[in-house]
Amino acid sequence: MSIYTKYCTEVVDENGSLQKITLNYPDNFNFAYDVVDVIAKQTPDKRALVWCNTENEEHIFSFKDISEYSNRYANVFKNAGIGKGDKVMLVLKRHYEYWFAAIALHKLGAIMIPATHMLTVSDFVYRIKASGLKAAVCTSQNEVPQKLKAALDELGCQATLWCVQSDVPGFRNLIAEAEEASTEFEKVETHVSDPMMLYFTSGTTGYPKGVIHNFSYPLAHIVTAKYWQQAEDNGLHFTVAETGWAKASWGKLYGQWLVGSAVMVFDFDNFDPKQLTTVINRYGVTSFCAPPTVYRYLVRKGIPDMPSLRHASTAGEMLAPEVFRRFTEKTGLELCEGYGQTETTLLMANFKGREPVQGSMGTISPLYNIELRSKDGSPVAPGEVGEVCIIPPADGSKQVGVFCGYLNNDEQYDYVWRGGVYHTGDVAYYDENGLYWFHGRFDDIIKSCGYRVGPYEIENVLTEHPAVAECSVIGVPDPLRGQAIKAVIVLGSEYKPSHELELEIKDFCNSKLAEYKWIKLIDFVEEMPKTISGKIQKSVLRGQQD
């Protein structure tokens, strides 16, 4: 029996669909001690991490390995003065050292700050200044050490710096120090309400916000792993995300280990669909989760047989119906979409035990009480759009899986919790079958001719046109309509902008849309303004309009 059952009570129907889940955990719950070390003691040889890279290197780590390596790393950090509450940035790409370092920091009660290697010097300056970090552990690749050093020099501050894989001037070699450290570590007492992790958002509407999660956060991912991604005990789950993003916590560590699944990690820089599917088949991956971009590439390049794969999921952006259809035709698997935020865990999804519906966010996670509310705070009826709001438990306790603060920004935290509920800023509607459908961000809603129009559904139609590689729909000022609907489009490489193509795309889309949703204007651009995580910045597009 998987260890997660120790920390929750589930009510499941005859189809295996989760109806209710109640989390039960002690005040000193710590994922590192209570999950990793316990599994290592009970089943030391149980597979935890399967790692390979593009150079055909391979490492398979058991839970005993993870426990002992994390103890070594924790001793190194402790000897360098890292302790409870200290902030440590991890910029480790998909290197296996990330798992050792993350668990080590949990054991110390330190706060880890995952960050992507794609950050610029100014990005590091912002994060270092905001967080007041005490140390950083980074890859030796992609000039990350040089960028970190430059950021610290610009700020005129110091931090303890470690590097992995090779020696770098000005950095300590973490691997070499860990080899000399003890595999035993004296337990540090932590409280479940202590801060455990700090994620910076991708900053789609402004500067990235520092999102703080506490030590209860991993338990909320039981639902993510078991009922959405359908990771299995003794299975092998593969989430593509790099460790700098919150999606890595969703799919590369907590929920998967809690339900007994090993984690597959493929360490690569440049995405190659053939390499990805080779890894899936070589190691017998049983469940897979990737952003829509990956599925688009897979479909475009041709999907090979993947006989071990039993479940596939996706989240993060819209996915064209054609991609759904072709993936299912080839694999027999229906893609299950999910929805959540950096500030939360999984809020809605096409869950196990219910037939997935293409394009829908599915149903509400039993872990949360969620309502769609209008701007005046009243619940909306089926078919009406409203903001996704989380209603906290009636007993006044904190909602597990929902962040506990914004770094240095209590005012913003209070604002998103106005009226005693958490306002996600995302807009959706639900149908008569209880399925939820994404409509856009509140800031992105277009008000045209008295109607409220969500850009998402128009973008979904646009992506069906073969000429459209990328698109974003925004509202622009219009003297008659209030706002006119404008599509900003990046064309596929085989297409060139023209007035004729503009008319063709308009006709194609408008024939499938209600008249009040018709596209009035089109801009062809070479590239979209994006955040470091690849999300299109609609606020920048709106700001570029005359």
Secondary structure, DSSP 8 states (H G I E B T S, - for coil): --GGGGGEEEEE-TTS-EEEEEE---TT--HIIIIIIHHHHHSTTSEEEEEEETT--EEEEEHHHHHHHHHHHHHHHHHTT--TT-EEEEE-TT-THHHHHHHHHHHHT-EEEE--TT--HHHHHHHHHHHT-SEEEE-SSTTHHHHHHHHHHHHT---EEEESSS--TTSEEHHHHHHHS-S--------TTSEEEEEE---SSSS--EEEEETTHHHHHHHIIIIIS---TT-EEEE---TTSHHHHHHTTHHHHHTT-EEEEEE-SS--HHHHHHHHHHHT--EEE--HHHHHHHHHH-----TT--EEEE-SS---HHHHHHHHHHHS---EEEEE-TTSSEEEE--TTS---TT--BEE-TT-EEEEE-TTS-B--TTS-EEEEEE--TT----TTS--EETT-HHHHHHHTGGGSEEEEEEEEE-TTS-EEEEEEGGG-EEETTEEE-HHHHHHHHTTSTTEEEEEEEEEEETTTEEEEEEEEEE-TT----HHHHHHHHHHHHTTS-GGG---EEEE-S---B-TTS-B-HHHHHHT--
